[in-house]
Amino acid sequence: METTTADGLSLSSSVASNDAGEVTLQDIRLAQQRIAPFVKRTPLVRSQSLSERFESNFYLKLELFQKTGAFKVRGAFNKVLDIARRQRAGARGVLAVSGGNHGQAVAYAARALGLKSMLLMPEYTPKNYLEAARRYGAEIVMARNMVDAFHRAPAYEAAGWELVHPYDDPLVIAGQGTVGLEILEDLPQLTDVVVSIGGGGLASGLATAVKAQSPEIRVWGVETEGADVMARAWKAGRVVEVEKMTSLAKTLGAPSVCERTLAATQRLLESVTVVSDREAFAEMEYLLDRAKIVTELAASCTLAAAEKLRGRFTTDHHVVLVMCGGNMSLDELVKCRQMVGN
């Protein structure tokens, strides 16, 4: 079913998923139409320094220039638009469990659409994320860690808050998949995408978007040591919950993936490469020096993975690294530098 507002904005919530529950290219194209008034179409730029370094053709998808500083607003708006369309009278608002970027995105979307927002966030969430979420009007409840935050969510749902899951939701995944649509529209000769994985929503949606149009495109997943829940799930052949995340890449801090994203990545991704925080930070410094951008470790880890995969890329390849976010404060950058020993 599709509802259209007086100004012509479609608030359709239909998801054309197949019987296996897979998000489809149609879902992602519909999401692109719905969220267009609320998100930026971010730049895709060719990097001369990376192209020379890898003797290939390398590009950066600059999602760190997205509203709220990360790709998360895409999925958040696609879901919150649906909630705004159908939310029952007297409902409290929208709820999110987040280590940072997802919470900001949900709070921003809720404010834009006239809804209240409640965020459950781990106590180690960086100060800049908390301040940004509060500026968007969110009420924040601190939890011990992400596992604790997820365990608290049902009580708030029972009290009338509607959960916007960071990755286990077809509308959220479809919204994140719009990154893939933009990449392929701007770079028809695309051969490879390197994308980081937290809970797997971005990787699942992006891979669906590009491979449904060009099945030969390779999508490479990346995680950091201590936030490698997808790599562990692949190895175990099932969803594995990790009680404590030890990586400095806090925005990759999902306590587990879900059946939906595990199945999608197993079907669509070439591999999941795990890199160290030290490797990700070294590439963060490289990108600051050469590309003049300040990324999160969750973004720079894609370059660290590309280094491990460099034998897969030749002069004929066109490789995109997804710079998924850039909400790295100066304090956090200095702390990361100290902790990795550089």
N, C-alpha and C positions, 0 to 999 in steps of 0.2 A: 504494500500500500504506500502511496505517496501523497503527502500533503504539501500544498504550496501556500506561502504567506502572501499577504497583499502586495508585497514588493516583488513577488515572483521568485523568492528563494525556496528551493526545494528542500523539504525536511524529510525526504524519504528515508525509511529505516529498513527497507527491504534488503536482504542479503541473498544473492543468487547462488549460495553455496550448494554443492552437490550432496548426494546422499552420505558421503563420507565426512561431511562437515568442513570441507575445504573451502577457503575463500577463493573466489574466482577473479579473473581479469575484469569481468563485468562489475563485480562489487567495487573494485578499485577505481574503475572509471567513474562510477556513480559517486564514490567518495570524493574524487577530484572535483566534480561539479559542485557538490554540496559545500565543501570547505573552502573553495576558491575565494569567497569574499573575506575570509578570516585569516588566511595564511599567506606567506610570501612564496613566490616561485624563486628558489634560491639559485645562485649562479653555479655553473659548471665551467671550470677553467682548466686549461692545459698548463701543466707545470713543466717548464723547460728544464729546471734543475733535476727533477725526478725523472724526466724522460731521458736525460743524458746519463743519470746515475744508473738506470736500469736498461739502457739501450733499447728502449721501447717507447710507447706513447702513454704517458700517465696524466691523469686528470684528477682534480679535487672537486667533489660535490660539497659545496659550502653550506651545509645545514646549520653550522654554528652562527650563520647570519639570519636564521629563522627567528620569528617572534618567540620570545622567552629564551632564545639562545640555543635551541635544540629542536630536533625533528618532532618531538613528542606532541606538539600542538596539533599535528595532522590527525593522529588517532584520537586525541582528546576531543577535538571539535566534532569529528565524525560521530563519536559516541554521545557527547553532551547535546549536540543538536537533536539527536533522537530522544534523549531524556527530556529536553525542553519541550518537544512536540507533544509528548504523551504523559508528562509527569502529573500525577494525580494531585488534586487540591489538598493542601495541608502537608505535603511531603516536605521533609527537612531540606533537601538539596542533594548535592553530589558528594561522594566520598572517594578518596584515593589513598592507596598505600604506596609510598614512594620514598626513595632515597634522595630525591632532588628534582630532576627534570620533569618527570611525569606529574609530580605534585604541582609544580609551577604551571604546567600546561593546563591541567584540570582547573586550577584556580583561575587562570586567565580566561579560559573558555567559559567557565561558570559566570564570572563577572560580566563578560561580553554578552551573555545570553540571559542575564537577570536572575541567576540562581545563586544560592549560597553554596559554599564549599567547606568540607572538613577533610583535613589531611592527617593520616597516621604516618609518622616519620621516625626513623631510628635516631637514637640520641647522638650518633656520630655524624649526623647530617651537617655539612658545612654551613657556617653562619650566613654566607651570601645567599644560599638557597632558602633558608628560613626567612630572611628579610624580604626576599623577592616575593615569596608566597604570601606573606602577610600584606605586602603592598597590593597584591591582587585581591585582598579581602578574605583570605582563607583563615579559618580557625584551625590551629595545629595542636595535635596531641602527640607527645613524644612517647616512643616505645624503646625497649632495650635494644632491639635489632629488627631486621626485616621479618624474621620468622614471627617474632612477638607481634609486630604490626599487623601482619596478615591474620594471625590468630585472633586479634581483637576486632577485626572488621565485621564479623557476623553480628556482634552485639549492636553495632551502630546501624547496620542494615535493618535489624529488627526494630530499631527505634525510628526508622523512616528515611534513612540516608540511602541513596542509590549508588552502588559501587561502580566506578569506572576502573576496571582491572587494567593494569599496565600492559598486559600482553595476551591474556587468555580471554579474548573477546573478538569475534569476527569483525565488528565495526571498527575497533581499534586497529586491528591488523590491516584492514582495508585502507584505513587512513594512512598508516605508515607506508603502505605500498605505493602511495602516490609519489614517493621519492623515486622509485624505479621508473614510473611513467615519465617523469621529467628527465631523468638521465637518458633514457632511450630516445625521447623526442629531440633532445639536444645533441645526442651523439649516436646516430643510426648505425655507425660502424662499431659500436660497442662489442667487445669480446669478453671482458672480465669485470666483475665488481668485487671489491673487498669490503666487507661490512662487519661491524662488531655485533656481538650478541650479549644481551643481558638476560631477558626472558625469552627472546627469540621473535618478538612481534615484528620488529623492523626487518630482520633477515627473511622471515617468512613472507611478509607482504611484498618486499622488494623483489625477492626471487620469483614469486608468483607473477608479478607485473612484467618482468623482463623475459622470463623463460616461456611464458604463454605466447609471447610474440616472436621470440627468437630462441628456440630450444637449445641451440648450440652455445649460447652465452653461458659462461661459467661464473658461479657465485661462490666466493670463498668466505667462510665464517671465521671470526676471530674472537678469542677471549683472553683474559689475563689470568695468570696463576693466582689461585685463591678466589677467583670469581668465575671458575670454569665449569659451571653447572651443566651446560649443554655438552661439553666434551665428556663429562662424567656420565651423562645420560646416554650418549652415543655408545660409550664403552660398555655400560651396564645393559643397554637395550631397553631401558625403562626410565621413567622420571626419578631422579635422585634429589632428595632435599639435603641442603648443606646448612647446618646450624649457624656456623660462623664464617663470614667472608673475611679473608685476610688481605686481599688486594687493595692497593691504594686507589684503584679505579672504582670509586664508590658508586658511580652511576651504572655500573655493570653488576650491581649487588643483588640480583634476584636470588632468593633462597632456593629456587628450583625453576625449571622450565615447566611446561605443561604438556599434556598429551598432544594437544593441537599443534604446538610449535615444534615439538620433538618430531612428530610425523612429517610435518612440512619440511623441516630442514633435512631430515634423512632422505627425503624424496628429491629435494631440489638443490642442495648444496654439494659442492665437490668435497669439502672437508671442513673441519674446525681446527684451526691452528691456535695453539696456546703460547702466548709470549709472556715474558716476565715484566714486572713493573719497571725494572731498570731499562729494559729494551724499549718499552713504550715511552718512558720519560726521555730517553736519548733522542727518540724520533720527535717528541714534542719540541725539544730544543732545536732540532733540525728544521722543523716546520716554522718555528718562530724566526729562525735565522734566514731561511730561504724563501718561504712563502709569506712571511710577515703576518702570520695568524697565531693566536693563542688558543690551543685546543684543550680538550679534556684528554686524560689518558684513554678514555673510552673511544676517542677518535684517533689519536696518534698510534694506538696499538695496531691499526690497519696497516700503517706503513711498516711497523716492525714485522708484521706477518708477511707483507709483500717481500721483505728482505729474505725471509725464510723460504718463500715461494719463488724467488727470482728466476730459478731455472725453468719455470713454467711460462715465462713471458719472453717473446721475441720482438723483433722490429716490426712485425706485422700485427701485434696485439694493441688493443686500445683498452687501457685498464683504468677504472675509476675507483678511487679511495673515498669512502663516505666519511666526511668530517661531521659526525653526527651531533656534536655539541661543543660549545666553547665557554661553559660557565665555570671557568677556573679563576678564582680570585688570586691576587698577588700573595696573600697569606698562604693559601693552599699550595700555590706553585713553590714557594720557598720551603714549605713543610715537606712536599714531595721530594724536592731536591736533596734535602737533608736526609730523608729516610732511605733514599736509594743510594746514598753515598757518593753522589757526583760532586 
